[in-house]
């Protein structure tokens, strides 16, 4: 199965893009932890460790299912001098393609 199909099933769009209104959350099997030996945040999964840079850790800390992608970009903009929307969405799309992150799309209902 290719990354685009995996990304689609994880909530990313047809080209592996992440909708700005989507609300990402870390997959149930994955845990975001601080590794004191590495002095870095890591994403732990079955038989896998992903060592994160500080920005990646900040993004994943905000992936709680409540913040939208747009909220995450806005929050990072307050923390850092320069935040590029595409870099955040590409990072999330790569994680969604590998099922580390799932992205729930907001649904609007008419009453």
C-alpha beads as a LAMMPS data file, in Angstrom:
LAMMPS data file: protein, C-alpha beads

111 atoms
110 bonds

1 atom types
1 bond types

-500.0 500.0 xlo xhi
-500.0 500.0 ylo yhi
-500.0 500.0 zlo zhi

Masses

1 110.0

Atoms # bond

1 1 1 0.000 0.000 0.000
2 1 1 1.420 3.429 -0.853
3 1 1 1.675 6.536 1.343
4 1 1 -1.132 8.368 -0.479
5 1 1 -3.629 5.607 0.239
6 1 1 -2.489 5.375 3.860
7 1 1 -2.692 9.154 4.210
8 1 1 -6.214 9.141 2.798
9 1 1 -7.343 6.520 5.282
10 1 1 -5.775 8.515 8.103
11 1 1 -7.729 11.658 7.298
12 1 1 -5.423 13.386 4.834
13 1 1 -6.796 14.539 1.489
14 1 1 -6.577 12.767 -1.859
15 1 1 -3.064 14.008 -2.595
16 1 1 -1.857 13.291 0.933
17 1 1 -2.622 16.865 1.954
18 1 1 -3.978 17.715 5.359
19 1 1 -7.114 19.879 5.601
20 1 1 -6.628 23.036 7.700
21 1 1 -9.911 22.271 9.461
22 1 1 -8.826 18.729 10.335
23 1 1 -8.174 17.906 13.985
24 1 1 -5.131 15.638 14.268
25 1 1 -4.441 13.311 17.158
26 1 1 -1.605 10.924 17.897
27 1 1 -2.563 7.326 17.144
28 1 1 -3.562 5.129 20.082
29 1 1 -0.523 2.883 19.705
30 1 1 1.916 5.825 19.748
31 1 1 3.214 7.718 22.770
32 1 1 4.946 11.081 22.808
33 1 1 7.639 11.051 25.506
34 1 1 10.733 12.956 26.544
35 1 1 13.841 10.762 26.405
36 1 1 16.321 12.019 28.973
37 1 1 19.201 9.999 27.527
38 1 1 18.741 11.631 24.103
39 1 1 17.586 14.928 25.614
40 1 1 14.867 14.975 22.937
41 1 1 11.217 14.166 22.571
42 1 1 10.487 10.848 20.897
43 1 1 7.438 9.245 19.388
44 1 1 7.239 5.643 20.555
45 1 1 5.452 2.907 18.677
46 1 1 5.648 -0.866 18.512
47 1 1 9.335 -1.644 17.944
48 1 1 9.910 1.908 16.661
49 1 1 11.327 5.136 18.066
50 1 1 11.099 8.392 16.122
51 1 1 13.445 11.067 17.481
52 1 1 11.823 14.478 17.063
53 1 1 13.273 17.924 16.687
54 1 1 11.778 20.611 18.984
55 1 1 9.330 21.860 16.347
56 1 1 8.087 18.344 15.596
57 1 1 7.552 17.749 19.314
58 1 1 5.615 21.032 19.606
59 1 1 3.386 20.048 16.691
60 1 1 2.653 16.628 18.168
61 1 1 1.941 18.059 21.620
62 1 1 -0.848 20.069 19.969
63 1 1 -2.236 17.004 18.154
64 1 1 -4.867 16.312 20.788
65 1 1 -7.990 16.027 18.630
66 1 1 -9.177 19.446 19.809
67 1 1 -6.802 21.762 17.927
68 1 1 -7.347 22.101 14.184
69 1 1 -4.379 22.209 11.829
70 1 1 -5.003 25.965 11.484
71 1 1 -4.928 26.297 15.313
72 1 1 -1.610 24.433 15.418
73 1 1 -0.092 26.693 12.757
74 1 1 -1.336 29.787 14.617
75 1 1 0.059 28.570 17.940
76 1 1 3.437 27.763 16.392
77 1 1 3.420 31.241 14.847
78 1 1 3.196 32.680 18.355
79 1 1 6.094 30.500 19.555
80 1 1 8.459 30.861 16.609
81 1 1 9.529 33.726 14.365
82 1 1 8.743 31.883 11.150
83 1 1 6.211 29.129 10.594
84 1 1 5.410 27.867 7.104
85 1 1 1.921 26.346 6.826
86 1 1 3.071 23.875 4.175
87 1 1 5.866 22.518 6.368
88 1 1 3.420 21.809 9.199
89 1 1 0.866 20.166 6.908
90 1 1 3.560 18.128 5.114
91 1 1 4.916 16.912 8.469
92 1 1 1.396 15.875 9.528
93 1 1 0.713 14.240 6.136
94 1 1 3.889 12.146 6.439
95 1 1 2.895 11.016 9.931
96 1 1 -0.671 10.305 8.775
97 1 1 0.661 8.246 5.870
98 1 1 2.475 6.074 8.396
99 1 1 -0.570 6.081 10.698
100 1 1 1.274 7.776 13.557
101 1 1 -1.358 10.529 13.420
102 1 1 -5.032 10.387 12.490
103 1 1 -6.828 13.495 11.288
104 1 1 -10.522 13.877 11.977
105 1 1 -12.344 16.199 9.614
106 1 1 -14.806 18.629 11.147
107 1 1 -18.332 17.935 10.055
108 1 1 -20.966 20.627 9.850
109 1 1 -24.545 19.605 10.386
110 1 1 -27.646 21.592 9.439
111 1 1 -30.320 21.826 12.105

Bonds

1 1 1 2
2 1 2 3
3 1 3 4
4 1 4 5
5 1 5 6
6 1 6 7
7 1 7 8
8 1 8 9
9 1 9 10
10 1 10 11
11 1 11 12
12 1 12 13
13 1 13 14
14 1 14 15
15 1 15 16
16 1 16 17
17 1 17 18
18 1 18 19
19 1 19 20
20 1 20 21
21 1 21 22
22 1 22 23
23 1 23 24
24 1 24 25
25 1 25 26
26 1 26 27
27 1 27 28
28 1 28 29
29 1 29 30
30 1 30 31
31 1 31 32
32 1 32 33
33 1 33 34
34 1 34 35
35 1 35 36
36 1 36 37
37 1 37 38
38 1 38 39
39 1 39 40
40 1 40 41
41 1 41 42
42 1 42 43
43 1 43 44
44 1 44 45
45 1 45 46
46 1 46 47
47 1 47 48
48 1 48 49
49 1 49 50
50 1 50 51
51 1 51 52
52 1 52 53
53 1 53 54
54 1 54 55
55 1 55 56
56 1 56 57
57 1 57 58
58 1 58 59
59 1 59 60
60 1 60 61
61 1 61 62
62 1 62 63
63 1 63 64
64 1 64 65
65 1 65 66
66 1 66 67
67 1 67 68
68 1 68 69
69 1 69 70
70 1 70 71
71 1 71 72
72 1 72 73
73 1 73 74
74 1 74 75
75 1 75 76
76 1 76 77
77 1 77 78
78 1 78 79
79 1 79 80
80 1 80 81
81 1 81 82
82 1 82 83
83 1 83 84
84 1 84 85
85 1 85 86
86 1 86 87
87 1 87 88
88 1 88 89
89 1 89 90
90 1 90 91
91 1 91 92
92 1 92 93
93 1 93 94
94 1 94 95
95 1 95 96
96 1 96 97
97 1 97 98
98 1 98 99
99 1 99 100
100 1 100 101
101 1 101 102
102 1 102 103
103 1 103 104
104 1 104 105
105 1 105 106
106 1 106 107
107 1 107 108
108 1 108 109
109 1 109 110
110 1 110 111
